Amino acid sequence: MRFSSAILIENARGFAAVVPDIKCVSPKHGDLLRGRNPVETARLLVRCGAPVLSVVTERKNFGGSLDLLRAVAETGVPVLRKDFIVEEAQLHETIEMGAAAALLICATTEPAVLIKLYERALKLGLEPLVEVCTAEEMRLARELGAGLVGVNNRNIASLELDSGGPSRTAQLAELAPEHAVLISESGILSAQDARLAVEAGANAVLVGTALWQADDMAAMYQSLRAERREDSCGQP
């Protein structure tokens, strides 16, 4: 199943999709695992109802790996690879690891390179998630006709050390490509944040640190499942 289709199915059930981010280290908060197994945690979140998962594979700052991506992809739900993807070889390895989608970051990729990667991903059958954080970057997403768009509420150029929140999603949502599946990424720390992002038009919220820091991850996951009116959803 396509990554975006799984999100839209959750929308049709009346909820925005919660996309758990399987991330071992936060540059801001340090070790997130605290002795937990990330693959077992991914399985727990799928049992909680997560329709899709995200896996950070960047090693130096986030402690990720391709082996982690492969293992999480075996949970059976569509998986997004999050990394600084700058060359075609990374798209091929993403597919080899079993992922359904790959993150392409406007803020860290030259437009010509991003366009080339976007087009190549589609030809390979890999769904590209175009990540934006400015109106100019959203215009590029519109020019591409991107079907899957993420608004990063924080500054990835500084490794998300700032305290951005869903207000950025609210600012940019109306500029998104028509019929695009929109994901509000990062800075979603509470049920209220999730509701704000969804009210702004997000189909899904991608949440990492808040889940990992929760005393009860399963309960936190359920609290983030904001209701979304069916008439505002696309079709899977």
Backbone torsions as a table, in degrees:
resi	resn	phi	psi	omega
1	MET	NA	144.3	176.7
2	ARG	-69.3	149.0	179.4
3	PHE	-57.9	-47.6	-178.0
4	SER	-66.8	-33.8	-179.9
5	SER	-64.4	-39.7	178.5
6	ALA	-63.7	-36.7	176.4
7	ILE	-64.5	-44.5	-177.8
8	LEU	-67.6	-31.4	175.4
9	ILE	-64.1	-41.6	176.4
10	GLU	-63.8	-38.6	175.7
11	ASN	-60.4	-42.0	-179.3
12	ALA	-64.5	-22.4	175.8
13	ARG	-80.4	-7.4	177.3
14	GLY	103.7	9.9	-177.4
15	PHE	-131.1	148.9	165.5
16	ALA	-71.4	144.7	178.3
17	ALA	-75.2	138.6	170.4
18	VAL	-98.9	122.0	-178.4
19	VAL	-104.5	98.9	178.5
20	PRO	-67.4	135.9	-179.7
21	ASP	-100.3	111.3	179.0
22	ILE	-82.0	101.0	-171.3
23	LYS	-135.6	126.3	-174.0
24	CYS	-83.4	-35.3	-174.9
25	VAL	-134.8	140.3	171.5
26	SER	-110.0	126.0	177.2
27	PRO	-57.0	-25.5	-179.1
28	LYS	-88.7	-37.6	-171.7
29	HIS	-113.2	-3.3	178.0
30	GLY	79.5	-147.6	-176.8
31	ASP	-62.5	122.4	178.8
32	LEU	-98.2	-22.4	-175.5
33	LEU	-71.4	-40.4	-178.5
34	ARG	48.0	48.0	177.1
35	GLY	88.3	-7.3	-179.5
36	ARG	-81.0	152.6	176.6
37	ASN	-86.6	120.8	-175.7
38	PRO	-65.6	-31.2	-179.7
39	VAL	-72.7	-43.1	176.5
40	GLU	-62.9	-36.0	177.7
41	THR	-65.8	-40.1	176.9
42	ALA	-60.1	-42.6	178.9
43	ARG	-63.4	-39.6	176.8
44	LEU	-58.7	-45.2	-177.4
45	LEU	-67.2	-34.3	174.9
46	VAL	-65.4	-40.9	176.8
47	ARG	-63.7	-29.6	177.4
48	CYS	-73.2	-13.5	177.9
49	GLY	117.9	3.8	-179.1
50	ALA	-59.6	120.9	-177.7
51	PRO	-79.7	-20.1	179.7
52	VAL	-147.3	165.1	175.4
53	LEU	-134.9	156.7	174.2
54	SER	-120.1	141.6	179.7
55	VAL	-129.6	124.3	175.7
56	VAL	-85.6	119.8	-177.8
57	THR	-104.3	-6.4	178.9
58	GLU	-65.6	128.2	-170.4
59	ARG	-88.0	-47.8	-168.4
60	LYS	-59.3	-48.2	-174.4
61	ASN	-101.8	-22.4	-173.6
62	PHE	-120.5	-1.8	174.3
63	GLY	70.2	21.1	-177.4
64	GLY	-89.1	-179.1	178.7
65	SER	-165.7	160.8	174.7
66	LEU	-69.1	-32.1	177.5
67	ASP	-61.9	-38.7	177.1
68	LEU	-64.3	-41.8	178.7
69	LEU	-60.0	-46.6	-179.3
70	ARG	-60.5	-44.1	-177.4
71	ALA	-66.3	-42.3	-179.3
72	VAL	-69.3	-33.4	178.6
73	ALA	-62.5	-20.6	179.9
74	GLU	-80.6	-0.7	177.1
75	THR	-71.3	-19.3	174.7
76	GLY	101.5	-6.2	175.4
77	VAL	-104.4	157.4	178.2
78	PRO	-61.0	139.1	-174.8
79	VAL	-123.6	137.6	175.4
80	LEU	-98.7	132.6	171.5
81	ARG	-91.8	123.9	176.3
82	LYS	-107.7	120.5	179.5
83	ASP	-167.4	177.0	175.0
84	PHE	-90.8	86.4	-175.6
85	ILE	-87.5	119.2	-174.7
86	VAL	-129.5	-2.6	-179.4
87	GLU	-146.1	156.4	-174.1
88	GLU	-61.0	-33.6	-178.9
89	ALA	-56.9	-33.1	179.4
90	GLN	-68.6	-30.0	175.8
91	LEU	-66.8	-42.7	179.7
92	HIS	-62.9	-44.0	-178.9
93	GLU	-68.6	-29.7	176.3
94	THR	-61.7	-44.3	177.7
95	ILE	-65.4	-42.8	-179.2
96	GLU	-60.6	-31.1	179.6
97	MET	-81.8	-4.3	175.3
98	GLY	95.3	7.6	-179.1
99	ALA	-76.0	154.7	179.6
100	ALA	-100.3	-19.2	-174.9
101	ALA	-146.4	157.6	179.6
102	ALA	-135.9	140.7	-179.8
103	LEU	-82.4	131.2	172.7
104	LEU	-120.3	118.5	-169.5
105	ILE	-102.6	113.7	-179.8
106	CYS	-60.3	-38.5	-173.3
107	ALA	-67.2	-22.2	-175.6
108	THR	-120.1	9.0	-176.9
109	THR	-131.5	132.4	176.4
110	GLU	-60.5	139.3	-176.7
111	PRO	-52.0	-43.0	-179.1
112	ALA	-62.4	-38.8	178.8
113	VAL	-69.5	-42.4	-179.5
114	LEU	-62.8	-42.7	179.2
115	ILE	-60.7	-43.6	179.5
116	LYS	-62.7	-43.9	179.5
117	LEU	-66.2	-39.2	179.0
118	TYR	-60.0	-49.8	-178.1
119	GLU	-65.4	-38.2	-179.9
120	ARG	-68.4	-40.2	178.7
121	ALA	-58.5	-44.3	179.5
122	LEU	-60.9	-42.5	-180.0
123	LYS	-64.3	-30.6	-179.9
124	LEU	-82.9	-6.4	-178.1
125	GLY	83.8	18.0	179.2
126	LEU	-104.3	131.1	-176.7
127	GLU	-83.1	119.1	179.5
128	PRO	-86.5	130.9	172.1
129	LEU	-99.2	111.5	-179.1
130	VAL	-86.9	115.8	-177.6
131	GLU	-96.6	129.4	-178.9
132	VAL	-127.6	158.1	172.1
133	CYS	-142.2	6.6	176.5
134	THR	-139.1	164.2	177.4
135	ALA	-63.8	-36.2	179.2
136	GLU	-63.7	-42.3	177.7
137	GLU	-66.8	-35.7	176.6
138	MET	-64.8	-33.7	176.4
139	ARG	-62.7	-38.5	176.6
140	LEU	-62.8	-41.6	177.5
141	ALA	-60.3	-38.6	177.4
142	ARG	-66.1	-42.6	179.0
143	GLU	-61.4	-36.3	177.3
144	LEU	-73.2	-20.2	-172.4
145	GLY	68.5	35.4	-174.8
146	ALA	-58.4	131.5	179.2
147	GLY	-89.9	-13.3	-178.9
148	LEU	-136.9	114.7	-173.8
149	VAL	-128.3	135.9	175.2
150	GLY	-116.3	136.1	172.5
151	VAL	-102.6	115.0	176.9
152	ASN	-84.1	115.2	-177.5
153	ASN	-75.7	-7.1	177.8
154	ARG	-121.6	174.4	-175.6
155	ASN	-94.6	103.4	-178.1
156	ILE	-68.0	-25.7	180.0
157	ALA	-62.8	-26.4	176.5
158	SER	-105.9	23.1	179.1
159	LEU	60.3	32.8	174.2
160	GLU	58.8	38.6	178.1
161	LEU	-82.8	-10.0	179.6
162	ASP	-81.4	179.4	-175.0
163	SER	-113.9	38.5	179.9
164	GLY	-62.9	157.5	-178.7
165	GLY	-138.9	-167.8	-172.6
166	PRO	-67.3	-5.3	177.6
167	SER	-60.7	-31.0	177.8
168	ARG	-66.8	-39.0	175.1
169	THR	-59.4	-42.8	179.6
170	ALA	-61.6	-36.7	-178.9
171	GLN	-70.3	-33.5	-171.1
172	LEU	-104.2	-15.3	-172.7
173	ALA	-57.8	-40.8	-176.8
174	GLU	-70.2	-12.4	178.6
175	LEU	-93.8	-2.3	-175.4
176	ALA	-66.5	154.2	176.4
177	PRO	-56.4	145.5	-179.7
178	GLU	-60.8	133.9	178.2
179	HIS	70.4	7.7	178.5
180	ALA	-70.2	146.2	169.9
181	VAL	-83.2	121.9	-171.6
182	LEU	-109.3	128.5	179.1
183	ILE	-115.2	129.2	173.9
184	SER	-91.8	117.4	-172.6
185	GLU	-111.1	138.6	172.3
186	SER	67.7	153.3	178.2
187	GLY	73.1	10.5	176.0
188	ILE	-93.7	100.7	-171.6
189	LEU	-109.5	-9.2	-174.6
190	SER	-153.9	170.5	175.7
191	ALA	-61.2	-36.5	178.5
192	GLN	-63.6	-43.1	177.2
193	ASP	-59.4	-42.8	179.7
194	ALA	-62.2	-43.4	179.5
195	ARG	-62.6	-42.3	179.6
196	LEU	-60.8	-42.8	179.4
197	ALA	-64.6	-41.5	-178.6
198	VAL	-70.0	-40.3	176.9
199	GLU	-62.1	-27.7	178.2
200	ALA	-77.8	-13.7	177.4
201	GLY	123.6	2.1	-178.9
202	ALA	-69.4	137.9	173.6
203	ASN	-83.5	-21.7	-175.5
204	ALA	-154.3	158.3	173.0
205	VAL	-123.7	131.6	177.9
206	LEU	-99.4	121.1	-171.7
207	VAL	-128.7	127.9	177.9
208	GLY	-119.2	-79.1	-171.9
209	THR	-55.1	-42.6	-177.9
210	ALA	-60.8	-36.9	176.7
211	LEU	-68.3	-46.1	-175.8
212	TRP	-67.5	-28.2	-178.9
213	GLN	-89.4	-7.7	-178.2
214	ALA	-70.0	143.6	175.9
215	ASP	-64.9	-35.9	178.6
216	ASP	-126.7	97.4	-175.2
217	MET	-62.5	-40.4	-179.6
218	ALA	-61.9	-44.0	178.7
219	ALA	-65.5	-39.7	178.4
220	MET	-62.8	-43.0	177.7
221	TYR	-56.6	-48.6	-178.4
222	GLN	-62.6	-35.7	-178.9
223	SER	-67.4	-23.8	-177.9
224	LEU	-85.8	-4.9	-178.3
225	ARG	-78.7	80.6	-178.7
226	ALA	-71.8	140.1	176.5
227	GLU	-67.2	144.8	179.2
228	ARG	-136.7	126.5	-177.8
229	ARG	-61.2	133.7	-177.4
230	GLU	-61.8	-32.7	-177.2
231	ASP	-72.8	-6.9	177.6
232	SER	-100.9	1.2	-175.9
233	CYS	-96.1	155.0	172.2
234	GLY	-81.8	-171.4	179.6
235	GLN	-110.3	137.2	178.5
236	PRO	-68.9	NA	NA
